[in-house]
Amino acid sequence: YVRHYKMTSQEFLNDCACPSVVDLLYIDGDHSYEGIRHDFDGFYPLLRAGAIVLAHDVDPALKEREPETGGYEALRDLDRAKFEVCRLPIFPGMAIARKRG
C-alpha cells in the first residue's frame, strides 16, 4: 500500500510514522543539490536491498530554466557502489535508482 505524508523529508525522518524499511521512495521536494542529496543520504539506511528510488526533476536542461535546481548533479554524484541508476530521457527528468546489496 502507499501512504502519503505532507511534511518535509527531514520532518518525516524524525517522525514516529517513518517506517523502518522502505521499498519505494519518490523524491520530488527540495530541488536543490543539497535537498536531493539529503533525501538519498537520509533515507539510505531505511532502504531495503533492491529498493527503488524515483527521483523527479533530474534532467540537465532544467538548469537553464531553474538555475537553483541541482537534481542532475545530485544524481550524477551518487555513489555507484550504493545505487544502480537509470535516467529516463524525458523533461523535466525522471530517474530510477536501485539500492545495491
C-alpha positions as CSV (number, residue, x, y, z in Angstrom):
1,Y,0.0,0.0,0.0
2,V,1.0,3.6,-0.4
3,R,0.6,6.3,2.3
4,H,1.2,10.0,1.7
5,Y,2.7,12.3,4.3
6,K,2.6,16.0,3.9
7,M,5.8,17.2,5.5
8,T,9.5,17.8,4.7
9,S,11.6,14.7,4.3
10,Q,13.6,15.8,7.4
11,E,10.4,16.0,9.4
12,F,9.4,12.6,8.2
13,L,12.7,11.0,9.0
14,N,12.2,12.3,12.6
15,D,8.5,11.3,12.8
16,C,7.4,8.2,14.6
17,A,5.4,7.3,11.5
18,C,8.6,6.9,9.4
19,P,8.9,3.2,8.6
20,S,11.9,1.2,9.5
21,V,12.1,-0.3,6.0
22,V,11.3,1.4,2.7
23,D,10.7,-0.4,-0.6
24,L,9.8,2.5,-2.8
25,L,10.8,6.2,-2.3
26,Y,9.7,9.1,-4.5
27,I,11.8,12.2,-4.3
28,D,10.2,15.4,-5.6
29,G,10.6,18.1,-2.9
30,D,13.5,20.4,-2.5
31,H,15.1,20.6,-5.9
32,S,18.4,21.9,-4.8
33,Y,21.5,19.7,-4.9
34,E,21.7,19.6,-1.1
35,G,18.0,18.8,-0.8
36,I,18.1,15.8,-3.1
37,R,21.4,14.5,-1.6
38,H,19.8,14.9,1.8
39,D,16.9,12.7,0.7
40,F,19.1,10.0,-0.8
41,D,21.6,10.0,2.1
42,G,18.9,10.3,4.8
43,F,16.7,7.5,3.6
44,Y,19.6,5.2,2.5
45,P,19.7,3.3,5.8
46,L,15.9,2.7,5.6
47,L,16.0,1.4,2.0
48,R,16.0,-2.4,1.8
49,A,18.4,-4.0,-0.6
50,G,16.9,-3.7,-4.1
51,A,14.6,-0.8,-3.0
52,I,13.6,1.6,-5.8
53,V,14.0,5.4,-5.6
54,L,12.2,7.5,-8.2
55,A,13.8,11.0,-8.5
56,H,11.9,13.8,-10.4
57,D,13.3,16.9,-12.0
58,V,16.8,15.5,-12.8
59,D,17.1,16.5,-16.5
60,P,20.3,18.5,-17.1
61,A,18.4,21.0,-19.3
62,L,16.2,22.0,-16.3
63,K,19.2,24.1,-15.0
64,E,18.6,26.6,-17.9
65,R,15.1,27.3,-16.6
66,E,15.7,26.9,-12.9
67,P,19.4,27.7,-12.1
68,E,19.0,26.8,-8.4
69,T,18.0,23.2,-9.3
70,G,20.5,20.5,-8.7
71,G,18.8,17.2,-9.5
72,Y,21.0,16.2,-12.3
73,E,24.2,16.9,-10.4
74,A,23.0,15.2,-7.3
75,L,22.1,12.1,-9.3
76,R,25.4,12.2,-11.2
77,D,27.3,12.3,-7.8
78,L,25.5,9.3,-6.2
79,D,27.8,6.6,-5.1
80,R,27.5,3.9,-7.8
81,A,28.6,1.3,-5.3
82,K,25.4,2.0,-3.4
83,F,23.0,2.7,-6.3
84,E,22.4,1.5,-9.8
85,V,20.9,4.5,-11.7
86,C,18.9,4.9,-14.9
87,R,17.8,8.4,-16.1
88,L,14.8,8.5,-18.4
89,P,15.2,11.0,-21.3
90,I,12.0,12.9,-20.6
91,F,11.7,16.5,-19.5
92,P,11.8,17.7,-16.7
93,G,13.5,14.4,-15.9
94,M,12.9,11.2,-14.0
95,A,15.4,8.7,-12.8
96,I,15.1,5.3,-11.3
97,A,17.8,4.3,-8.7
98,R,18.0,0.8,-7.2
99,K,19.8,0.2,-3.9
100,R,22.5,-2.4,-4.4
101,G,23.0,-5.2,-2.0
